[in-house]
Amino acid sequence: MSRLWTTPIVEQIIARNPDKSVYLIADYKTPSGPAHIGSLRGPVVHQAVTRALIRAGRSAHYLYGFDDFDPMDGFPSDLPDEWRQYMGQPLANIPSPDPQFDNLAAYYASSFLEVFTYLGLTPEIIYGSRWYREGRYDQSIERALNHSQTIRELYLSVSHSEKPTDWLPIHMLCPHCGKIGTTQATAWNGKEVTFVCRPDLVTWAIGCGQVSTQSPFGGQGKLPYKVEAAAKWSFLDEDFETAGKDHMTKGGSFDLAAAIAKAVYQIEPPIGRGFPCEFLLHQGKKMSSSKGLGHTAQQAKRDLPTELLIYKLGVSQPNLQVEFDLTGEAIPRWFDQLDGLLKQAFVDPDSEAAETVKIFYPGVKLVEYRMRFSQLAFLSQLPNVDLFEFAKLDKGSVLSVDETAALVERLEYAKYWLAHFADDRVRFILQTGPLSELSLDSAQLDFLRAVAKIYNSRSGWTGPELHTELHQLKAESGLEPRQAFGAIYQLFFAKESGPPAGWLIAALEPAYVATRLALVQA
């Protein structure tokens, strides 16, 4: 029996430090623009590990940090051009286009946090700029500057990146132009850093050219990303942090930060190196909001129900790529997979499925019956269909309060899916035209006459009853299923395929069915 993917992670965390009172799970993101849906995979994964530790009887705390002291090094497409003047400044120091937010970072973080609430994610939220300004990084900065040569050597040996002999691991905040992405430190005397704000240091921002000397502490300087990661691990004592696979390659960001953590800060890095998060794909390509490929996090919140979004982001193995194309039959297929998980959890409370549900869906109400999404989407298009009566027949008994609530919620989403993502194959319009508009051969017409004879022999047909009768007729006709049932779909919807034909006919208004079947008897 396979194990839930959180199990080996939890086992490693506990084994490394079995007596720790509270385990810390942490994740970070730079709030530099509208968050991509791929940015949600990390938060869902880290929340799951936190819950799994708690399920294992341990105390755990989940921290999510916004690295808002990073410079704006790319221009978001949703900003007015006048914001280009702030390129190179810390995101936390750039004004927000919406005055209700303190700065640009808070503006983008707020939108992302709305999706956290939607998904039921509950980390403690921190902002890196505050830690810098409050002096939380001061000792780490001093230690990094005092070990500059060691860090330069690690850049070369681990990442094969050669730094100049006078390179220092600090980005200083220019007091003249306010930029942090254009400064280059040249000297450190143990108290202050001398640096130049270079016009040509990077391609995405232009420094003012001023030379300055100032303390790097209290928010006047920032550690480079990989050094900063090691510093955070040292003063937070993290137990687990993973990231996208591009950070987890050999010699990549995680490896270099881990080497700095050991050599400079004398601590072990958190567990996470062996559990990278794979990319989300859109039509086989890595998602990129800047290139218009895939969804932003806010769009995903709009277009997918909570339980389905969590299923795709977290329940599947984090180290497996996930195709996130919402068109065609993708969403009905995902609902079938999710329903299978929930059904197994309902039937067997001790199963892996039940444990999965407890970790990823702690508030879900398990029920015996959920109408299949594709069937509900079809029925919602038919006039005069009592969905709740149909669901009662489908289940074989009266729906519970929770089952009814689940049906109502799913019905609303089915209508949204039909309007935005379903293709023409699953959109059904009742036909009223003559047989001459259809492509039916003589064998199919004979089959429909047999269907008419059976249907007119009595009233009050149920879906299961007609289903049995139609399959018997198909067997007697010698037709292939596609020919036989395709004739029914053509007659009523001008389609070649559709949902189970017996259920379909039983769901339609009897007078309409009789009228259409009369055409083949004329």
Number of C-alpha atoms within 10 A of each C-alpha: 4 5 10 16 19 22 13 11 19 21 13 15 20 16 10 12 11 12 10 14 10 13 23 20 24 26 20 21 17 20 25 25 22 19 23 21 24 25 19 21 23 25 26 23 24 25 25 23 25 27 22 23 24 17 15 13 9 18 15 20 18 22 20 20 17 21 22 25 26 26 24 29 18 13 17 16 11 9 13 10 10 7 14 15 11 21 22 26 23 26 28 26 20 21 17 19 15 10 10 9 15 15 19 25 27 22 23 19 21 14 16 22 17 13 21 18 10 13 21 17 17 15 19 11 12 15 20 22 22 17 15 21 16 13 16 18 25 19 13 22 23 18 14 24 23 17 17 20 17 14 24 20 16 21 20 14 14 18 15 12 12 13 15 7 11 12 17 25 23 26 23 30 25 26 15 13 17 19 25 28 27 29 29 21 20 16 15 20 10 10 11 15 23 17 23 20 27 18 15 14 15 14 9 15 24 21 23 18 16 15 17 18 18 17 16 25 23 17 21 17 24 27 24 13 15 20 24 21 20 28 25 17 22 20 14 10 16 20 23 25 23 23 25 18 18 14 17 20 13 13 18 16 19 24 20 24 25 23 24 29 24 14 15 21 19 12 18 18 24 22 18 18 19 11 21 20 25 20 21 24 18 17 14 12 13 18 22 17 19 14 7 9 16 25 21 22 23 17 14 18 18 12 17 16 15 16 16 17 21 20 19 18 23 21 22 14 17 24 15 12 15 19 18 22 18 21 13 15 15 14 21 19 14 17 17 15 14 16 18 13 18 24 18 18 21 19 14 12 12 11 13 17 21 20 17 21 23 17 21 24 20 12 10 11 12 18 17 14 23 21 21 15 21 19 16 19 25 18 23 19 17 17 11 11 15 12 18 14 13 19 20 16 15 17 14 10 11 14 20 13 10 15 19 17 12 16 22 14 12 19 19 12 17 24 16 16 20 17 11 12 16 21 13 10 12 18 15 19 12 14 14 13 13 11 14 7 10 13 12 18 10 8 15 20 19 17 24 24 18 18 20 19 14 14 21 13 8 8 8 9 16 17 19 15 13 21 18 11 14 22 16 11 17 18 12 10 15 12 15 11 12 12 19 24 25 19 26 27 23 19 28 21 17 20 19 16 18 20 14 16 20 21 20 21 21 21 21 17 13 15 8 15 18 13 11 18 21 15 16 19 13 6
